[in-house]
Amino acid sequence: MSIYEVRSQIKSPHSNVRQIMKNNGISIMALSNLTKLPKQIIQRSRGEDLKKCKLETLAIIAMASG
């Protein structure tokens, strides 16, 4: 079995960053400024597919938005 077959079968974790941002009234730009992370990283963290988002990135976002 290849890594691609395994990846296609594994369900990635669900992100609640979008909901947390909405609850706290934080925009992508504001969170980017708070965390010093690029807007693209913030956008990726809000998506359904977290396979390519590092845990350290999510921790930075959580600390800044919470």
C-alpha positions in Angstrom: 0.0 0.0 0.0 1.4 3.4 -0.9 1.4 6.5 1.2 -1.1 8.1 -1.2 -3.5 5.2 -0.7 -3.2 5.6 3.1 -3.7 9.4 2.9 -6.8 9.0 0.8 -8.3 6.7 3.4 -7.5 8.7 6.5 -9.9 11.4 7.5 -8.2 14.6 8.5 -9.0 16.4 11.7 -11.7 19.1 11.6 -10.7 22.7 12.2 -12.8 24.9 14.4 -10.6 28.0 13.8 -13.2 29.5 11.6 -15.9 29.3 14.3 -13.5 30.6 17.0 -12.6 33.6 14.8 -16.3 34.2 14.2 -17.2 34.0 17.9 -14.4 36.4 18.8 -15.0 38.8 15.8 -11.5 38.3 14.5 -10.8 38.7 10.8 -8.1 36.9 8.9 -6.1 40.1 8.6 -6.4 40.9 12.3 -5.3 37.4 13.3 -2.5 37.5 10.8 -1.3 40.7 12.4 -1.6 39.3 15.9 0.2 36.1 15.1 2.7 37.4 12.5 1.6 34.4 10.3 0.8 35.0 6.6 -2.8 35.3 5.6 -2.5 32.1 3.6 -1.6 30.1 6.7 -4.6 31.5 8.6 -6.8 30.6 5.6 -5.4 27.1 5.5 -6.0 26.6 9.2 -9.7 27.5 8.7 -10.2 24.8 6.0 -11.5 21.3 6.3 -8.1 19.7 5.4 -5.6 20.1 8.2 -3.2 17.5 6.9 -0.8 20.3 5.9 -1.2 22.6 8.9 1.4 22.2 11.6 0.3 21.8 15.2 2.6 24.6 16.2 0.7 26.9 13.8 -2.6 25.9 15.3 -1.2 26.6 18.8 -0.1 30.1 17.8 -3.5 30.8 16.3 -5.3 29.4 19.4 -3.2 31.6 21.8 -3.9 34.7 19.8 -7.6 34.2 19.2 -8.6 32.9 22.6 
